[in-house]
Every structure is written in structure tokens, then in C-alpha cells.
Amino acid sequence: SITVLGEVATPGAIELEADRRLTLVEAIARAGGQLKESAHMSSLVLVRWDRANQQQLAWVIDARPKWWGAPQTIFLQPYDTV
């Protein structure tokens, strides 16, 4: 599973299907979508555990809807937190 927290309608865990990849945008949608009045989608944080280096990595991502059609799709991995 991955976890979506913060300014979404239904924060919490989202199960990943074994045969399908989940994008960042799909995860936000499955969490009920962003709360338009309070969500700061221009500064979304993705936290991922790097097993090879045994450390947490974090990225600040501009996830505003204007970028949803961008050619670089962000796919989530098990245990990611958004």
C-alpha cells in the first residue's frame, strides 16, 4: 500500500494492485481529490524509502492540475507517502 495524507478528502492507505502501477495523480483521486480551499498542490511532498542506501528520500513536487498531462509520469512504489 501507499499512504496519502494531508489536504485530501479521505486521507489514509491505498492498496496497490499487484498487476497495475499507480500514478501520483491517481493516488490523489483515490483519496477523494484535493481539498481545493486548502491544498497547496504546488508543494506536494513524496517520501520514499531507499532500500539500497537505507534512508528516506523526499521530493517536493509541483502537482497542480496544469502539469497532469506532463510527459514525466510519477509512479508510486509500495510504502510511499504522499
PyMOL commands that set and color helices and strands:
alter all, ss='L'
color gray80, all
select helices_A, chain A and resi 24-30+41-43+65-67
alter helices_A, ss='H'
color red, helices_A
select strands_A, chain A and resi 2-4+12-14+44-50+55-61
alter strands_A, ss='S'
color yellow, strands_A
deselect
rebuild
show_as cartoon
